[in-house]
């Protein structure tokens, strides 16, 4: 799951980013509203965390861009504007939730999980392939009803592959799903993760398509 955090307070942003990464999310952080709009146009996000008082483009303006472009991305406002009217205005603009500063990181995590659950319910909370069942919300894989222990990045890669099992996913797309901006990426990182997943579930589930990427094996 990839989250965009738009927050111009360095200390708070670093705390939020570190906390959510410990929860297993990939987090991109921008300090300006125009950079947030550019990021949303160029990348796919599962949730947006927007400070309403950003420079260059406000959180309100970012939200308007996502809604005008029919982007169904959960948006949580993070703001010091705490009056009832401020909350009403933010929700009426199309925000999914509204969190007033200062807030606890535990509460932020709970609200992110709530929004992702609601988004996932529109589709499905589990993905099946052969004898594999991936529970997106619980972040758990079962094979023949037995839990398979995956790391956060292994889970994200398998999730990406199982979402459209007949589609080829490139190495670049897999890197995009598990790494935030500025992360150091080893040249063979995806190959190593795929190798580890195959060791845990069996080598025949994921097929390498030479020169293109990976997909789930349709011959099972």
ZIHU-V550507 format. One record per backbone hydrogen bond with DSSP energy under -0.5 kcal/mol. CO is the residue of the C=O (numbers start at 1). NH is the residue of the N-H. E is the energy in kcal/mol with one decimal. If there is no record, write none. Layout:
BEGIN
co=CO nh=NH e=E
co=CO nh=NH e=E
END
This chain:
BEGIN
co=1 nh=26 e=-2.8
co=2 nh=46 e=-3.3
co=2 nh=47 e=-1.0
co=3 nh=5 e=-0.5
co=3 nh=28 e=-2.6
co=4 nh=6 e=-0.6
co=4 nh=49 e=-2.9
co=5 nh=7 e=-0.7
co=5 nh=30 e=-2.5
co=6 nh=51 e=-2.3
co=8 nh=10 e=-0.9
co=9 nh=13 e=-2.8
co=10 nh=14 e=-2.7
co=11 nh=15 e=-1.8
co=12 nh=16 e=-2.5
co=13 nh=17 e=-2.9
co=14 nh=18 e=-2.3
co=15 nh=19 e=-2.3
co=16 nh=20 e=-2.7
co=17 nh=21 e=-2.1
co=18 nh=22 e=-1.7
co=19 nh=23 e=-0.9
co=20 nh=25 e=-2.1
co=21 nh=24 e=-1.4
co=25 nh=27 e=-0.5
co=26 nh=3 e=-3.2
co=28 nh=5 e=-3.3
co=30 nh=7 e=-2.2
co=31 nh=55 e=-0.6
co=32 nh=36 e=-1.6
co=33 nh=37 e=-2.2
co=34 nh=38 e=-1.9
co=35 nh=39 e=-2.3
co=36 nh=40 e=-2.4
co=37 nh=41 e=-1.8
co=38 nh=42 e=-1.3
co=39 nh=43 e=-2.1
co=43 nh=45 e=-0.6
co=46 nh=74 e=-0.6
co=47 nh=4 e=-2.1
co=48 nh=50 e=-0.6
co=48 nh=76 e=-2.8
co=49 nh=6 e=-3.1
co=50 nh=78 e=-2.9
co=51 nh=54 e=-0.7
co=52 nh=59 e=-1.0
co=52 nh=60 e=-0.5
co=55 nh=33 e=-2.8
co=55 nh=57 e=-1.3
co=58 nh=62 e=-2.2
co=59 nh=63 e=-2.4
co=60 nh=64 e=-2.1
co=61 nh=65 e=-1.9
co=62 nh=66 e=-2.0
co=63 nh=67 e=-2.3
co=64 nh=68 e=-2.7
co=65 nh=69 e=-1.8
co=66 nh=71 e=-3.0
co=67 nh=70 e=-1.4
co=70 nh=72 e=-0.6
co=71 nh=73 e=-1.5
co=74 nh=48 e=-2.7
co=75 nh=77 e=-0.5
co=75 nh=96 e=-2.2
co=75 nh=97 e=-1.4
co=76 nh=50 e=-2.3
co=77 nh=79 e=-0.5
co=77 nh=99 e=-3.1
co=78 nh=52 e=-0.7
co=79 nh=101 e=-2.7
co=80 nh=82 e=-0.9
co=83 nh=87 e=-2.1
co=84 nh=88 e=-2.6
co=85 nh=89 e=-2.9
co=86 nh=90 e=-2.4
co=87 nh=91 e=-2.5
co=88 nh=92 e=-2.5
co=89 nh=93 e=-1.5
co=90 nh=94 e=-0.5
co=90 nh=95 e=-1.7
co=91 nh=94 e=-0.9
co=97 nh=77 e=-2.2
co=98 nh=100 e=-0.5
co=99 nh=79 e=-2.1
co=104 nh=108 e=-1.9
co=105 nh=109 e=-2.4
co=106 nh=110 e=-2.0
co=107 nh=111 e=-2.4
co=108 nh=112 e=-2.4
co=109 nh=113 e=-2.7
co=110 nh=114 e=-2.2
co=111 nh=115 e=-2.1
co=112 nh=116 e=-2.5
co=113 nh=117 e=-2.4
co=114 nh=118 e=-2.1
co=115 nh=119 e=-2.3
co=116 nh=120 e=-2.5
co=117 nh=121 e=-2.2
co=118 nh=122 e=-0.9
co=119 nh=122 e=-0.5
co=119 nh=123 e=-0.6
co=120 nh=123 e=-0.9
co=125 nh=136 e=-2.1
co=125 nh=137 e=-0.7
co=127 nh=134 e=-3.4
co=129 nh=132 e=-3.1
co=131 nh=144 e=-2.1
co=132 nh=129 e=-2.5
co=133 nh=135 e=-0.6
co=133 nh=142 e=-2.6
co=134 nh=127 e=-2.4
co=134 nh=136 e=-0.9
co=135 nh=139 e=-1.1
co=135 nh=140 e=-1.8
co=140 nh=135 e=-3.2
co=141 nh=148 e=-3.1
co=142 nh=133 e=-2.6
co=143 nh=146 e=-1.6
co=146 nh=143 e=-2.9
co=147 nh=149 e=-0.5
co=148 nh=141 e=-0.7
co=148 nh=150 e=-0.8
co=151 nh=155 e=-2.5
co=152 nh=156 e=-2.1
co=153 nh=157 e=-2.2
co=154 nh=158 e=-2.4
co=155 nh=159 e=-2.6
co=156 nh=160 e=-2.2
co=157 nh=161 e=-2.1
co=158 nh=162 e=-2.7
co=159 nh=163 e=-1.5
co=160 nh=164 e=-0.6
co=162 nh=165 e=-0.7
co=164 nh=167 e=-2.1
co=165 nh=216 e=-0.9
co=168 nh=170 e=-0.5
co=169 nh=214 e=-2.5
co=170 nh=174 e=-1.9
co=171 nh=175 e=-2.6
co=172 nh=176 e=-2.3
co=173 nh=177 e=-1.4
co=174 nh=178 e=-1.0
co=175 nh=178 e=-0.7
co=175 nh=179 e=-2.0
co=180 nh=183 e=-1.7
co=183 nh=185 e=-0.5
co=184 nh=186 e=-0.6
co=186 nh=189 e=-1.7
co=188 nh=192 e=-2.1
co=189 nh=193 e=-2.3
co=190 nh=194 e=-2.8
co=191 nh=195 e=-2.2
co=192 nh=196 e=-2.3
co=193 nh=197 e=-2.4
co=194 nh=198 e=-2.6
co=195 nh=199 e=-1.9
co=196 nh=200 e=-1.3
co=197 nh=201 e=-2.2
co=198 nh=202 e=-2.4
co=202 nh=205 e=-1.1
co=205 nh=207 e=-0.5
co=205 nh=217 e=-2.9
co=207 nh=209 e=-0.5
co=207 nh=215 e=-1.9
co=208 nh=210 e=-0.8
co=209 nh=212 e=-2.5
co=209 nh=213 e=-2.4
co=213 nh=209 e=-2.9
co=214 nh=169 e=-3.6
co=215 nh=207 e=-3.4
co=216 nh=218 e=-0.7
co=217 nh=220 e=-1.0
END
